[in-house]
Amino acid sequence: MRALGIILAGGNNNKMRELSNKRAVAAMPVAGSFRSIDFALSSMANSHIQKVAVLTQYNARSLNEHLSSSKWWDFGRKHGGLFVFSPTVTSDNSWWYRGTADAISQNLSWLKNSHEPYVVIASGDGVYKLDFNKVLEYHIAKRADVTVVCTDSKEADTSRFGVLKMNEDCRIEEFEEKPMVSNSNVISTGIYVIRRRQLIEMIERSAQEDRYDFVKDILIRYKNLKRIYGYKINTYWSNIATVDSYYRTNMDFLKPEVRDYFFGQYPGIYSKIDDLPPAKYNPGCAVKNSLVSSGCIINGQVENSVLFKKVYVGNNCVIKNSIILNDVYLGDNTHIENCIVESRDTIRANSYHCGEDGIKIVVEKNERYAI
């Protein structure tokens, strides 16, 4: 493909509450065995993008470990590859990334030294499958300066998204970033296609004017000066940047049609593989409508839940409508309902946790480094 990829994965998000205290949102576990960033990386790999940069910053240790080998996404090649860039102190710059445009600006030499004519920019907190070749074909056919991938919002509240309006030719006429009230439900997915030289020119101008945000200082600022088009998708797309959306997205994988779309239909989703034994279901356990990952040992009752890798469920445990992250030990007679249990926790025997007014995040004081 005649494009290189940039994945923005460095932002801090307080809407994830305790879940983002020890990891970047792009490193959040999804669907039992995956990370959020796997979906963007897999879509780029499946679209034959051979050169991808991941821009990390906030709590990047877990994310960097996950990206330590590029072979899982087939980027371990002689030409191209997977590049992980974090803020670097130089004689000219000692800033952290001050925004999405600034993150690209601080790594502009990578763009200038590349030869691909187009750039695909994506965020690391989206769950989707997308053929970027089709987006690029659309971008070229429209003679667009920038193409924004968008979709119809399934949420009543669109205040955490970029909301846009298009004319009959799909050219974007209005673009509001995180409006409190909007009369449109078409939202940006945070995926953009732009000509590489055009991007360099825009980023350099923004840097000269001390402007740091890609959406506010480039897309919205140039919407009447440049040909900015929308490419609407109607397939599954979800953003996991809040606790409620993260919980809902994982629960969507309990639906057969969602699992089949991501894991049964070509092309697939790829991730770093752990050598773990298959899940073990001991006599007396009961599992209904749940996703149970490798390395789990089940002794109790699990219903409508997602269990990530290496979860131990003790005797007489009851887990309902919950997400149990990696490497959690649940002691005997524990009741977990409407909760997200942080990874590497040990839940003591006879514990009771229930989210009554929303999703409860369970973080025990004995937790170890979260993965």
N, C-alpha and C positions, 0 to 999 in steps of 0.2 A: 504493500500500500504506500502511496506517495505522501505519507504523513508520519509525523512523530507524535508521541503522546506525553502529556503532562498531567500528573495526578496531584491535586492539591490536598494534602493530608496533614496540615500542620496546625489547624485552628484549635483553640480552647473553647469548649462548649459547656457552660454551667447548667444547661438544661438537662444534661445527663446525670446531674447530681453526683452521688458517690461513685457512680460507674466510671466517670472520667477522671477520678482522682489519681489513678495509677496507670492509665493508658490513654492513648489518643482514640478519638471516636472511630477513626479508620481501622483501628485494631480491634474493635468490638467483635466478640464472637457472634456468628449468625448461623442459624440452621444446623446446629449440632457440631459441625466439623469445619466451618469456614470462618473467615474474617470479612468484615465489611469491604475492605479494599480488594479482596479476591474477585469481586464482581466486576469492578472497573478493569483490573488487570486481565481477567479472562476475556472480557469483551474486546480489549485491545489485541490480545494474543490471537483470538479467533478471527479478528479483522485483518490479521497479518501486518499489524504495526510492529516493527522490529526494534524500535528504539523508544524507550519510555523513561521519563524522569519522575520520581516521586519526591515531592517537596515536603519534608517533615519538620516539625518543631516541637510542639507541646507534648510532653510525656512520650517521647519517641522510642524509649528503650524496647518495649514490647513489640512495637511496629518494626523497628530495625531488625530485631531478632527474626521476626516472621519473614522479612525480605532478605535475609542473609544469603540465600541462594536463589538465583534467578531461574534455575532449571525447572522449577515446578510450573512456571507459566511459559516455558519454552523461550525464555529470553537469554539463555546461556549460549550465545552464538558469537562467531568471530566478527560479524558486522552487526552493529547495533548493540542491544543489551539493555539491562535494567540499571538505572542510575538512581541512587538515593542521595539527595542533597539536603543538608540541614544548614542553618545560618552559620556563617564563617566570619570570624573577625579578621579583617585585613587592614592594611595601612590607610585605605580609603573609607572603610566602613566598619563600624562596630555595633550596628543595630541588629536586633532580632527582626524577623519578618514583621513588618508593621501592617500588612494586609496582603490580599491575594496578588495584587499587581506588584507590590514590593517584593514578594517572594519570587516572582518571575524575573523582576528587575535584577535582583541580586545574583541570579543565575543566567543572566542574559548571554554571557560568553558561550554557554552550552548551545543556546539557540543559534548564535551567530556562526558557530563552528559546524553546525549541521547543514545538510544539503537538501533535505526533504522540503518541498514547496509549501506543505500545509501542516498545521498543528491542531491536534485534538486535545482540548483541555477538559478534564473531568474532576469532580470532587471524589473523595475517598469514602463518603458516607452514604452512597446510594446502593440499593439492591435492585439489579436489573440485568437484562441481557440485551445487547444492542449491536447491530452490524454497522460499524462506522463507515464502511464502504458506501452504504446507501445514503448516509448523511452527507458524505463527501460528494457523491454524484449529484445530490440535490443542491448542495452548496455551489457546485460548478455550473449546473444548469440555470440556477437563479442569478448567476454572476454576483453573488453576495459578497460583501466584505466580511460579515460575521454571520454565522448561522447558530441559532440558539435552539437546542433540543428542548421541547416543552411537552406538557401533558395536561390533561384535565385533572384537577385536584379532586381527590375523594374525601377530603376533609372540609368541614364547614369553615374552619379557621385557616385562612391563608396568610396570616400575618407573619409567618416565619419563612415565607418564600418570596421570590421575585415574581410579581404578577404582571402579565403582559396582555396586550390587545393587538390583534393582527387584522389587516384588511383582507379583501377577497383574494389577493395575490400572496397572502401569508407574509407580507412585509410588516414588521413590528412598528406600530404607530405610537404605542404607549408602553412604558416599562416603569413599574414602581417596585422599589426594593422594600420588602417587608412592610406593606401598608397596614395600618390599623383596620381600615375598612376598604373593601374593594368590590366593584360590581362585575368583576371577571373572575372566573375560576380556572383560567389557563395559567399554569405556573411553569417557571423555568426549572429544569432538572439539574442545573449546574453543569451542563455539558455544552461545549462550544467548539465550532470549527472555524478556523481563521487562517488566512495566508501567513506564512512564517514572517516574511518581510514586513507585512502590514502590522503584525503583532509587535515586532521589534520597534517599529516606528512609534506605535501608540504607547508602548511601555516606556520608551525613552522620553517621550514628551511628558508623560505622567510623572516620571521621576524628577524631571527638571522643575515641575510645578509643585513638587511635594504632595502628590496625590498617590494614594496607596491601594485603593480598592478597585478590583477589576470591574465589578458590576456598576458601582456608582460613578467611578471616574473614567470608565471607558464605554461600557454599553449604554448607560443612560445618557451620558454626556454627548456621545456621538450618534444617538439614534436618529437625529434629523439630518446629520451630515453624511453618514455612511449607510450603505445598503445592508440593513440588518434584518434577517429573515428568521422565521420560526419553522422548525421541523417537528411536527406533532407526532408523538408515538401513542399507541393505544394498548401496548403490551404492559406487563407488570412492571411497575416502578415504585419504589418506596425510599424515603429518606429516614434514617434511623437516629436523627440528631436530638430527639427528646426521649425521655423514659417511656412515655406512652406509645410513641411511634416505634421504638425499639421492641417493646413488648408485643405490639400488634404485628410487626413484621415477622418476628419469630413464630408467633401463633399462626400466621398465614401458611407457614410450611407444614402445618398439620392438615391442610386441605390437599386432597389428592391431586387436583388440577395444578396447584402451584408447585408441588414436588415434581410432578411429571414435566412441567414446563422447564424447570431449572435443571433437573437431574436425569430426566428420561428422554428429552428431546435434544437433538444435535443443534448446535455445539454445546459442550458441557461447561461446567464451572470447575476451575482448578484451584488447588490450595497446597500448602506445605503438608506433607504426609508424616504422621507419627506412626511408628511401628508398635501398634497396640493390638491386643487380642480382641476378638469380637465380644460384644456385650454378653454377660452371663445372667441367665434368669434362674434363680434358685427355686426349689420346690416351695409352693405356698405363695409365691408372688403373683400379682395381677397387674397387667399393663394394658391400658385402653387408650387408643387414639393418641399415641405419644411418639416422639422422636427420641430414640435412645442411641447414643454414640458409642464408638469403640471404647473398650476399657472399663465400661460400667459394670457394676455388680448390683443386681436388684433382688432384694429380699421382701420388700413391702409392696404397697399399692401405689401405682402411678397412673394418673388419668389426665388427659388433655394437657400434657406438659412436654417441654423440650429439655432433655438432659444432655449436657455436653460431655466431653471426654473425661474418663476416669472418675465418674461419680459413684460413690458407694451409698446405697440405700439400705439402712438397717432393718431389723425385724419390726413388724407392725407399724412401719412408717406409712404415712398417707401424704401423697403429693398430688395436688390438684391445681390446674390452671396456672402453672408456675414455670419459671425458667431457672434451671440450676446450671451455673457456669462450670468451667473446667475444674477438676480435681477437688471436688467437695465431698466431705465425709458427713453423712447424716446419721446421727446416733439412733438407737432403737426408740420406738414410740414417739417419733417426731412427726408433727403435723405442719405441713407447708401448704399454704393456699393463697393464690393471687399475689405471688411474690417473685422477685428476682434475687437469687442467692449469689453473692459475689464469689468469684473463683478462689480456690485454695482456702476455703473456710472449713472449720470443723463445727458442726451444729451439735451441741451436746444432747444427750439422750433426754427424752421427755420434754423437749422444747416445743413451743407453739408459736407459729408466726402466721398471721393472716392479714392481708391487705383489705381493709373494709371500706375505706373512702378513696381507693385508688390502688395503684401498684406499690407494694411495699418493697423496699430494697433492704435485704438482710446482709449486714456486714458485721461479722463477729470480731471481737478484739484480738482473737488469736490468729487472724488471717495472715498469710504470708504474701510474698510478692505476687501480685495479680497478673495473670497472663490472659 
